[in-house]
């Protein structure tokens, strides 16, 4: 898997979680834990090179536009 594919896979997990949680006042902790565990499994994947993960971690966090 290339760095771009890995980034796309991680982004897909986050996007799916955002879609699930969007517009909700409360999110069950089990749902948040589920997303974090998915990300953790992806990060522990030996197929993903350390450089790709470090690049992802070094990126600035996206800002949320307020309405």
PDB file with SEQRES, HELIX, SHEET and CRYST1 records, atoms N, CA, C and O in Angstrom:
SEQRES   1 A   67  UNK UNK UNK UNK UNK UNK UNK UNK UNK UNK UNK UNK UNK          
SEQRES   2 A   67  UNK UNK UNK UNK UNK UNK UNK UNK UNK UNK UNK UNK UNK          
SEQRES   3 A   67  UNK UNK UNK UNK UNK UNK UNK UNK UNK UNK UNK UNK UNK          
SEQRES   4 A   67  UNK UNK UNK UNK UNK UNK UNK UNK UNK UNK UNK UNK UNK          
SEQRES   5 A   67  UNK UNK UNK UNK UNK UNK UNK UNK UNK UNK UNK UNK UNK          
SEQRES   6 A   67  UNK UNK                                                      
HELIX    1 AA1 UNK A    3  UNK A   21  1                                  19    
HELIX    2 AA2 UNK A   29  UNK A   44  1                                  16    
HELIX    3 AA3 UNK A   50  UNK A   58  1                                   9    
CRYST1    1.000    1.000    1.000  90.00  90.00  90.00 P 1           1          
ATOM      1  N   UNK A   1       0.851  -1.178   0.000  1.00  0.00           N  
ATOM      2  CA  UNK A   1       0.000   0.000   0.000  1.00  0.00           C  
ATOM      3  C   UNK A   1       0.899   1.244   0.000  1.00  0.00           C  
ATOM      4  O   UNK A   1       1.893   1.297   0.725  1.00  0.00           O  
ATOM      5  N   UNK A   2       0.551   2.215  -0.796  1.00  0.00           N  
ATOM      6  CA  UNK A   2       1.343   3.444  -0.854  1.00  0.00           C  
ATOM      7  C   UNK A   2       0.916   4.402   0.248  1.00  0.00           C  
ATOM      8  O   UNK A   2      -0.143   4.237   0.854  1.00  0.00           O  
ATOM      9  N   UNK A   3       1.756   5.413   0.503  1.00  0.00           N  
ATOM     10  CA  UNK A   3       1.437   6.415   1.511  1.00  0.00           C  
ATOM     11  C   UNK A   3       0.114   7.100   1.226  1.00  0.00           C  
ATOM     12  O   UNK A   3      -0.650   7.404   2.142  1.00  0.00           O  
ATOM     13  N   UNK A   4      -0.150   7.341  -0.049  1.00  0.00           N  
ATOM     14  CA  UNK A   4      -1.402   7.996  -0.431  1.00  0.00           C  
ATOM     15  C   UNK A   4      -2.600   7.097  -0.134  1.00  0.00           C  
ATOM     16  O   UNK A   4      -3.635   7.574   0.331  1.00  0.00           O  
ATOM     17  N   UNK A   5      -2.464   5.813  -0.399  1.00  0.00           N  
ATOM     18  CA  UNK A   5      -3.548   4.870  -0.108  1.00  0.00           C  
ATOM     19  C   UNK A   5      -3.779   4.759   1.396  1.00  0.00           C  
ATOM     20  O   UNK A   5      -4.919   4.678   1.853  1.00  0.00           O  
ATOM     21  N   UNK A   6      -2.685   4.756   2.161  1.00  0.00           N  
ATOM     22  CA  UNK A   6      -2.788   4.669   3.624  1.00  0.00           C  
ATOM     23  C   UNK A   6      -3.494   5.895   4.174  1.00  0.00           C  
ATOM     24  O   UNK A   6      -4.371   5.788   5.031  1.00  0.00           O  
ATOM     25  N   UNK A   7      -3.107   7.055   3.676  1.00  0.00           N  
ATOM     26  CA  UNK A   7      -3.731   8.299   4.114  1.00  0.00           C  
ATOM     27  C   UNK A   7      -5.224   8.276   3.766  1.00  0.00           C  
ATOM     28  O   UNK A   7      -6.056   8.699   4.569  1.00  0.00           O  
ATOM     29  N   UNK A   8      -5.556   7.789   2.585  1.00  0.00           N  
ATOM     30  CA  UNK A   8      -6.952   7.715   2.160  1.00  0.00           C  
ATOM     31  C   UNK A   8      -7.736   6.771   3.063  1.00  0.00           C  
ATOM     32  O   UNK A   8      -8.889   7.046   3.397  1.00  0.00           O  
ATOM     33  N   UNK A   9      -7.120   5.663   3.459  1.00  0.00           N  
ATOM     34  CA  UNK A   9      -7.795   4.703   4.329  1.00  0.00           C  
ATOM     35  C   UNK A   9      -8.060   5.320   5.704  1.00  0.00           C  
ATOM     36  O   UNK A   9      -9.157   5.178   6.244  1.00  0.00           O  
ATOM     37  N   UNK A  10      -7.076   5.994   6.268  1.00  0.00           N  
ATOM     38  CA  UNK A  10      -7.255   6.652   7.566  1.00  0.00           C  
ATOM     39  C   UNK A  10      -8.305   7.758   7.463  1.00  0.00           C  
ATOM     40  O   UNK A  10      -9.137   7.919   8.356  1.00  0.00           O  
ATOM     41  N   UNK A  11      -8.259   8.514   6.370  1.00  0.00           N  
ATOM     42  CA  UNK A  11      -9.229   9.585   6.167  1.00  0.00           C  
ATOM     43  C   UNK A  11     -10.641   9.027   6.042  1.00  0.00           C  
ATOM     44  O   UNK A  11     -11.590   9.622   6.553  1.00  0.00           O  
ATOM     45  N   UNK A  12     -10.787   7.899   5.374  1.00  0.00           N  
ATOM     46  CA  UNK A  12     -12.103   7.266   5.241  1.00  0.00           C  
ATOM     47  C   UNK A  12     -12.684   6.891   6.604  1.00  0.00           C  
ATOM     48  O   UNK A  12     -13.875   7.078   6.849  1.00  0.00           O  
ATOM     49  N   UNK A  13     -11.843   6.364   7.482  1.00  0.00           N  
ATOM     50  CA  UNK A  13     -12.318   5.996   8.818  1.00  0.00           C  
ATOM     51  C   UNK A  13     -12.811   7.232   9.561  1.00  0.00           C  
ATOM     52  O   UNK A  13     -13.871   7.206  10.186  1.00  0.00           O  
ATOM     53  N   UNK A  14     -12.042   8.310   9.491  1.00  0.00           N  
ATOM     54  CA  UNK A  14     -12.431   9.551  10.167  1.00  0.00           C  
ATOM     55  C   UNK A  14     -13.694  10.123   9.536  1.00  0.00           C  
ATOM     56  O   UNK A  14     -14.603  10.546  10.251  1.00  0.00           O  
ATOM     57  N   UNK A  15     -13.761  10.141   8.215  1.00  0.00           N  
ATOM     58  CA  UNK A  15     -14.940  10.679   7.527  1.00  0.00           C  
ATOM     59  C   UNK A  15     -16.209   9.903   7.881  1.00  0.00           C  
ATOM     60  O   UNK A  15     -17.269  10.494   8.084  1.00  0.00           O  
ATOM     61  N   UNK A  16     -16.095   8.583   7.955  1.00  0.00           N  
ATOM     62  CA  UNK A  16     -17.250   7.769   8.318  1.00  0.00           C  
ATOM     63  C   UNK A  16     -17.713   8.087   9.738  1.00  0.00           C  
ATOM     64  O   UNK A  16     -18.913   8.161  10.005  1.00  0.00           O  
ATOM     65  N   UNK A  17     -16.766   8.273  10.636  1.00  0.00           N  
ATOM     66  CA  UNK A  17     -17.119   8.614  12.013  1.00  0.00           C  
ATOM     67  C   UNK A  17     -17.761   9.996  12.077  1.00  0.00           C  
ATOM     68  O   UNK A  17     -18.745  10.193  12.791  1.00  0.00           O  
ATOM     69  N   UNK A  18     -17.212  10.947  11.337  1.00  0.00           N  
ATOM     70  CA  UNK A  18     -17.792  12.293  11.324  1.00  0.00           C  
ATOM     71  C   UNK A  18     -19.220  12.257  10.808  1.00  0.00           C  
ATOM     72  O   UNK A  18     -20.094  12.939  11.345  1.00  0.00           O  
ATOM     73  N   UNK A  19     -19.460  11.476   9.782  1.00  0.00           N  
ATOM     74  CA  UNK A  19     -20.802  11.353   9.214  1.00  0.00           C  
ATOM     75  C   UNK A  19     -21.754  10.750  10.238  1.00  0.00           C  
ATOM     76  O   UNK A  19     -22.899  11.183  10.364  1.00  0.00           O  
ATOM     77  N   UNK A  20     -21.273   9.745  10.972  1.00  0.00           N  
ATOM     78  CA  UNK A  20     -22.098   9.095  11.989  1.00  0.00           C  
ATOM     79  C   UNK A  20     -22.431  10.028  13.145  1.00  0.00           C  
ATOM     80  O   UNK A  20     -23.549  10.008  13.660  1.00  0.00           O  
ATOM     81  N   UNK A  21     -21.464  10.847  13.555  1.00  0.00           N  
ATOM     82  CA  UNK A  21     -21.637  11.687  14.737  1.00  0.00           C  
ATOM     83  C   UNK A  21     -22.176  13.079  14.429  1.00  0.00           C  
ATOM     84  O   UNK A  21     -22.586  13.793  15.344  1.00  0.00           O  
ATOM     85  N   UNK A  22     -22.185  13.470  13.184  1.00  0.00           N  
ATOM     86  CA  UNK A  22     -22.595  14.829  12.793  1.00  0.00           C  
ATOM     87  C   UNK A  22     -24.008  15.143  13.288  1.00  0.00           C  
ATOM     88  O   UNK A  22     -24.927  14.336  13.146  1.00  0.00           O  
ATOM     89  N   UNK A  23     -24.156  16.314  13.860  1.00  0.00           N  
ATOM     90  CA  UNK A  23     -25.470  16.780  14.269  1.00  0.00           C  
ATOM     91  C   UNK A  23     -25.999  16.174  15.555  1.00  0.00           C  
ATOM     92  O   UNK A  23     -27.121  16.475  15.960  1.00  0.00           O  
ATOM     93  N   UNK A  24     -25.219  15.332  16.202  1.00  0.00           N  
ATOM     94  CA  UNK A  24     -25.686  14.716  17.444  1.00  0.00           C  
ATOM     95  C   UNK A  24     -25.170  15.515  18.629  1.00  0.00           C  
ATOM     96  O   UNK A  24     -24.016  15.945  18.647  1.00  0.00           O  
ATOM     97  N   UNK A  25     -26.024  15.708  19.605  1.00  0.00           N  
ATOM     98  CA  UNK A  25     -25.606  16.419  20.813  1.00  0.00           C  
ATOM     99  C   UNK A  25     -24.726  15.544  21.687  1.00  0.00           C  
ATOM    100  O   UNK A  25     -23.771  16.030  22.294  1.00  0.00           O  
ATOM    101  N   UNK A  26     -25.036  14.274  21.755  1.00  0.00           N  
ATOM    102  CA  UNK A  26     -24.277  13.343  22.579  1.00  0.00           C  
ATOM    103  C   UNK A  26     -23.823  12.166  21.724  1.00  0.00           C  
ATOM    104  O   UNK A  26     -24.552  11.683  20.858  1.00  0.00           O  
ATOM    105  N   UNK A  27     -22.614  11.724  21.988  1.00  0.00           N  
ATOM    106  CA  UNK A  27     -22.078  10.557  21.301  1.00  0.00           C  
ATOM    107  C   UNK A  27     -21.675   9.566  22.379  1.00  0.00           C  
ATOM    108  O   UNK A  27     -20.956   9.918  23.315  1.00  0.00           O  
ATOM    109  N   UNK A  28     -22.131   8.340  22.251  1.00  0.00           N  
ATOM    110  CA  UNK A  28     -21.796   7.313  23.234  1.00  0.00           C  
ATOM    111  C   UNK A  28     -20.294   7.045  23.225  1.00  0.00           C  
ATOM    112  O   UNK A  28     -19.664   6.996  22.169  1.00  0.00           O  
ATOM    113  N   UNK A  29     -19.744   6.876  24.399  1.00  0.00           N  
ATOM    114  CA  UNK A  29     -18.300   6.654  24.491  1.00  0.00           C  
ATOM    115  C   UNK A  29     -17.889   5.397  23.738  1.00  0.00           C  
ATOM    116  O   UNK A  29     -16.782   5.336  23.202  1.00  0.00           O  
ATOM    117  N   UNK A  30     -18.755   4.398  23.687  1.00  0.00           N  
ATOM    118  CA  UNK A  30     -18.425   3.168  22.977  1.00  0.00           C  
ATOM    119  C   UNK A  30     -18.229   3.439  21.484  1.00  0.00           C  
ATOM    120  O   UNK A  30     -17.405   2.785  20.844  1.00  0.00           O  
ATOM    121  N   UNK A  31     -18.972   4.388  20.925  1.00  0.00           N  
ATOM    122  CA  UNK A  31     -18.811   4.728  19.515  1.00  0.00           C  
ATOM    123  C   UNK A  31     -17.473   5.418  19.264  1.00  0.00           C  
ATOM    124  O   UNK A  31     -16.808   5.155  18.262  1.00  0.00           O  
ATOM    125  N   UNK A  32     -17.089   6.300  20.177  1.00  0.00           N  
ATOM    126  CA  UNK A  32     -15.804   6.992  20.043  1.00  0.00           C  
ATOM    127  C   UNK A  32     -14.660   5.989  20.195  1.00  0.00           C  
ATOM    128  O   UNK A  32     -13.687   6.031  19.442  1.00  0.00           O  
ATOM    129  N   UNK A  33     -14.779   5.101  21.157  1.00  0.00           N  
ATOM    130  CA  UNK A  33     -13.758   4.077  21.365  1.00  0.00           C  
ATOM    131  C   UNK A  33     -13.634   3.205  20.123  1.00  0.00           C  
ATOM    132  O   UNK A  33     -12.525   2.839  19.736  1.00  0.00           O  
ATOM    133  N   UNK A  34     -14.745   2.871  19.501  1.00  0.00           N  
ATOM    134  CA  UNK A  34     -14.732   2.051  18.292  1.00  0.00           C  
ATOM    135  C   UNK A  34     -13.923   2.723  17.181  1.00  0.00           C  
ATOM    136  O   UNK A  34     -13.120   2.070  16.514  1.00  0.00           O  
ATOM    137  N   UNK A  35     -14.130   4.005  16.986  1.00  0.00           N  
ATOM    138  CA  UNK A  35     -13.397   4.742  15.951  1.00  0.00           C  
ATOM    139  C   UNK A  35     -11.910   4.796  16.296  1.00  0.00           C  
ATOM    140  O   UNK A  35     -11.061   4.585  15.430  1.00  0.00           O  
ATOM    141  N   UNK A  36     -11.600   5.074  17.548  1.00  0.00           N  
ATOM    142  CA  UNK A  36     -10.200   5.140  17.963  1.00  0.00           C  
ATOM    143  C   UNK A  36      -9.502   3.788  17.811  1.00  0.00           C  
ATOM    144  O   UNK A  36      -8.335   3.732  17.425  1.00  0.00           O  
ATOM    145  N   UNK A  37     -10.210   2.711  18.111  1.00  0.00           N  
ATOM    146  CA  UNK A  37      -9.623   1.389  17.921  1.00  0.00           C  
ATOM    147  C   UNK A  37      -9.385   1.090  16.441  1.00  0.00           C  
ATOM    148  O   UNK A  37      -8.370   0.491  16.086  1.00  0.00           O  
ATOM    149  N   UNK A  38     -10.305   1.501  15.585  1.00  0.00           N  
ATOM    150  CA  UNK A  38     -10.099   1.332  14.136  1.00  0.00           C  
ATOM    151  C   UNK A  38      -8.846   2.060  13.686  1.00  0.00           C  
ATOM    152  O   UNK A  38      -8.035   1.509  12.942  1.00  0.00           O  
ATOM    153  N   UNK A  39      -8.685   3.306  14.139  1.00  0.00           N  
ATOM    154  CA  UNK A  39      -7.498   4.072  13.775  1.00  0.00           C  
ATOM    155  C   UNK A  39      -6.236   3.421  14.332  1.00  0.00           C  
ATOM    156  O   UNK A  39      -5.208   3.365  13.657  1.00  0.00           O  
ATOM    157  N   UNK A  40      -6.320   2.937  15.551  1.00  0.00           N  
ATOM    158  CA  UNK A  40      -5.159   2.290  16.176  1.00  0.00           C  
ATOM    159  C   UNK A  40      -4.730   1.067  15.371  1.00  0.00           C  
ATOM    160  O   UNK A  40      -3.539   0.861  15.136  1.00  0.00           O  
ATOM    161  N   UNK A  41      -5.697   0.256  14.951  1.00  0.00           N  
ATOM    162  CA  UNK A  41      -5.363  -0.924  14.147  1.00  0.00           C  
ATOM    163  C   UNK A  41      -4.694  -0.533  12.838  1.00  0.00           C  
ATOM    164  O   UNK A  41      -3.749  -1.189  12.399  1.00  0.00           O  
ATOM    165  N   UNK A  42      -5.175   0.522  12.222  1.00  0.00           N  
ATOM    166  CA  UNK A  42      -4.550   0.986  10.985  1.00  0.00           C  
ATOM    167  C   UNK A  42      -3.124   1.472  11.234  1.00  0.00           C  
ATOM    168  O   UNK A  42      -2.229   1.225  10.426  1.00  0.00           O  
ATOM    169  N   UNK A  43      -2.921   2.159  12.348  1.00  0.00           N  
ATOM    170  CA  UNK A  43      -1.594   2.680  12.666  1.00  0.00           C  
ATOM    171  C   UNK A  43      -0.611   1.565  13.009  1.00  0.00           C  
ATOM    172  O   UNK A  43       0.591   1.719  12.794  1.00  0.00           O  
ATOM    173  N   UNK A  44      -1.098   0.457  13.535  1.00  0.00           N  
ATOM    174  CA  UNK A  44      -0.227  -0.665  13.887  1.00  0.00           C  
ATOM    175  C   UNK A  44       0.042  -1.598  12.713  1.00  0.00           C  
ATOM    176  O   UNK A  44       0.830  -2.536  12.830  1.00  0.00           O  
ATOM    177  N   UNK A  45      -0.599  -1.345  11.600  1.00  0.00           N  
ATOM    178  CA  UNK A  45      -0.432  -2.186  10.413  1.00  0.00           C  
ATOM    179  C   UNK A  45       1.034  -2.146   9.970  1.00  0.00           C  
ATOM    180  O   UNK A  45       1.549  -1.075   9.649  1.00  0.00           O  
ATOM    181  N   UNK A  46       1.713  -3.304   9.949  1.00  0.00           N  
ATOM    182  CA  UNK A  46       3.129  -3.315   9.560  1.00  0.00           C  
ATOM    183  C   UNK A  46       3.357  -2.931   8.099  1.00  0.00           C  
ATOM    184  O   UNK A  46       4.487  -2.635   7.710  1.00  0.00           O  
ATOM    185  N   UNK A  47       2.319  -2.932   7.303  1.00  0.00           N  
ATOM    186  CA  UNK A  47       2.440  -2.559   5.898  1.00  0.00           C  
ATOM    187  C   UNK A  47       2.628  -1.051   5.722  1.00  0.00           C  
ATOM    188  O   UNK A  47       3.103  -0.597   4.681  1.00  0.00           O  
ATOM    189  N   UNK A  48       2.252  -0.277   6.748  1.00  0.00           N  
ATOM    190  CA  UNK A  48       2.322   1.178   6.648  1.00  0.00           C  
ATOM    191  C   UNK A  48       3.704   1.635   7.121  1.00  0.00           C  
ATOM    192  O   UNK A  48       4.064   1.390   8.272  1.00  0.00           O  
ATOM    193  N   UNK A  49       4.481   2.290   6.263  1.00  0.00           N  
ATOM    194  CA  UNK A  49       5.824   2.734   6.663  1.00  0.00           C  
ATOM    195  C   UNK A  49       5.765   3.835   7.724  1.00  0.00           C  
ATOM    196  O   UNK A  49       4.832   4.639   7.749  1.00  0.00           O  
ATOM    197  N   UNK A  50       6.774   3.859   8.597  1.00  0.00           N  
ATOM    198  CA  UNK A  50       6.841   4.844   9.674  1.00  0.00           C  
ATOM    199  C   UNK A  50       6.817   6.271   9.149  1.00  0.00           C  
ATOM    200  O   UNK A  50       6.241   7.157   9.780  1.00  0.00           O  
ATOM    201  N   UNK A  51       7.441   6.498   7.996  1.00  0.00           N  
ATOM    202  CA  UNK A  51       7.489   7.851   7.438  1.00  0.00           C  
ATOM    203  C   UNK A  51       6.097   8.371   7.105  1.00  0.00           C  
ATOM    204  O   UNK A  51       5.806   9.550   7.311  1.00  0.00           O  
ATOM    205  N   UNK A  52       5.244   7.502   6.595  1.00  0.00           N  
ATOM    206  CA  UNK A  52       3.880   7.905   6.238  1.00  0.00           C  
ATOM    207  C   UNK A  52       3.090   8.271   7.489  1.00  0.00           C  
ATOM    208  O   UNK A  52       2.320   9.231   7.482  1.00  0.00           O  
ATOM    209  N   UNK A  53       3.282   7.504   8.563  1.00  0.00           N  
ATOM    210  CA  UNK A  53       2.581   7.810   9.807  1.00  0.00           C  
ATOM    211  C   UNK A  53       3.080   9.112  10.421  1.00  0.00           C  
ATOM    212  O   UNK A  53       2.289   9.918  10.911  1.00  0.00           O  
ATOM    213  N   UNK A  54       4.399   9.313  10.392  1.00  0.00           N  
ATOM    214  CA  UNK A  54       4.950  10.538  10.966  1.00  0.00           C  
ATOM    215  C   UNK A  54       4.452  11.751  10.192  1.00  0.00           C  
ATOM    216  O   UNK A  54       4.140  12.782  10.788  1.00  0.00           O  
ATOM    217  N   UNK A  55       4.376  11.638   8.881  1.00  0.00           N  
ATOM    218  CA  UNK A  55       3.866  12.733   8.052  1.00  0.00           C  
ATOM    219  C   UNK A  55       2.417  13.045   8.414  1.00  0.00           C  
ATOM    220  O   UNK A  55       2.025  14.209   8.498  1.00  0.00           O  
ATOM    221  N   UNK A  56       1.625  11.993   8.628  1.00  0.00           N  
ATOM    222  CA  UNK A  56       0.228  12.181   9.011  1.00  0.00           C  
ATOM    223  C   UNK A  56       0.130  12.851  10.377  1.00  0.00           C  
ATOM    224  O   UNK A  56      -0.688  13.752  10.565  1.00  0.00           O  
ATOM    225  N   UNK A  57       0.947  12.425  11.323  1.00  0.00           N  
ATOM    226  CA  UNK A  57       0.913  12.991  12.671  1.00  0.00           C  
ATOM    227  C   UNK A  57       1.415  14.427  12.707  1.00  0.00           C  
ATOM    228  O   UNK A  57       0.994  15.206  13.563  1.00  0.00           O  
ATOM    229  N   UNK A  58       2.301  14.784  11.799  1.00  0.00           N  
ATOM    230  CA  UNK A  58       2.864  16.129  11.761  1.00  0.00           C  
ATOM    231  C   UNK A  58       1.932  17.161  11.115  1.00  0.00           C  
ATOM    232  O   UNK A  58       2.139  18.366  11.259  1.00  0.00           O  
ATOM    233  N   UNK A  59       0.913  16.686  10.411  1.00  0.00           N  
ATOM    234  CA  UNK A  59      -0.010  17.611   9.746  1.00  0.00           C  
ATOM    235  C   UNK A  59      -0.799  18.400  10.779  1.00  0.00           C  
ATOM    236  O   UNK A  59      -1.168  17.860  11.822  1.00  0.00           O  
ATOM    237  N   UNK A  60      -1.062  19.676  10.498  1.00  0.00           N  
ATOM    238  CA  UNK A  60      -1.892  20.436  11.417  1.00  0.00           C  
ATOM    239  C   UNK A  60      -3.325  19.923  11.423  1.00  0.00           C  
ATOM    240  O   UNK A  60      -3.835  19.457  10.403  1.00  0.00           O  
ATOM    241  N   UNK A  61      -3.960  20.014  12.569  1.00  0.00           N  
ATOM    242  CA  UNK A  61      -5.347  19.562  12.680  1.00  0.00           C  
ATOM    243  C   UNK A  61      -6.241  20.488  11.881  1.00  0.00           C  
ATOM    244  O   UNK A  61      -6.018  21.698  11.869  1.00  0.00           O  
ATOM    245  N   UNK A  62      -7.256  19.943  11.209  1.00  0.00           N  
ATOM    246  CA  UNK A  62      -8.187  20.795  10.466  1.00  0.00           C  
ATOM    247  C   UNK A  62      -9.003  21.646  11.410  1.00  0.00           C  
ATOM    248  O   UNK A  62      -9.296  21.243  12.536  1.00  0.00           O  
ATOM    249  N   UNK A  63      -9.364  22.818  10.949  1.00  0.00           N  
ATOM    250  CA  UNK A  63     -10.202  23.703  11.765  1.00  0.00           C  
ATOM    251  C   UNK A  63     -11.649  23.514  11.361  1.00  0.00           C  
ATOM    252  O   UNK A  63     -11.953  23.226  10.204  1.00  0.00           O  
ATOM    253  N   UNK A  64     -12.528  23.678  12.315  1.00  0.00           N  
ATOM    254  CA  UNK A  64     -13.963  23.526  12.067  1.00  0.00           C  
ATOM    255  C   UNK A  64     -14.564  24.913  11.904  1.00  0.00           C  
ATOM    256  O   UNK A  64     -14.408  25.776  12.768  1.00  0.00           O  
ATOM    257  N   UNK A  65     -15.246  25.114  10.799  1.00  0.00           N  
ATOM    258  CA  UNK A  65     -15.900  26.413  10.548  1.00  0.00           C  
ATOM    259  C   UNK A  65     -17.142  26.524  11.416  1.00  0.00           C  
ATOM    260  O   UNK A  65     -17.942  25.591  11.494  1.00  0.00           O  
ATOM    261  N   UNK A  66     -17.295  27.647  12.057  1.00  0.00           N  
ATOM    262  CA  UNK A  66     -18.502  27.854  12.880  1.00  0.00           C  
ATOM    263  C   UNK A  66     -19.604  28.455  12.042  1.00  0.00           C  
ATOM    264  O   UNK A  66     -19.348  29.201  11.097  1.00  0.00           O  
ATOM    265  N   UNK A  67     -20.833  28.123  12.395  1.00  0.00           N  
ATOM    266  CA  UNK A  67     -22.001  28.623  11.654  1.00  0.00           C  
ATOM    267  C   UNK A  67     -22.478  29.922  12.210  1.00  0.00           C  
ATOM    268  O   UNK A  67     -23.450  30.487  11.709  1.00  0.00           O  
TER     269      UNK A  67                                                      
END                                                                             
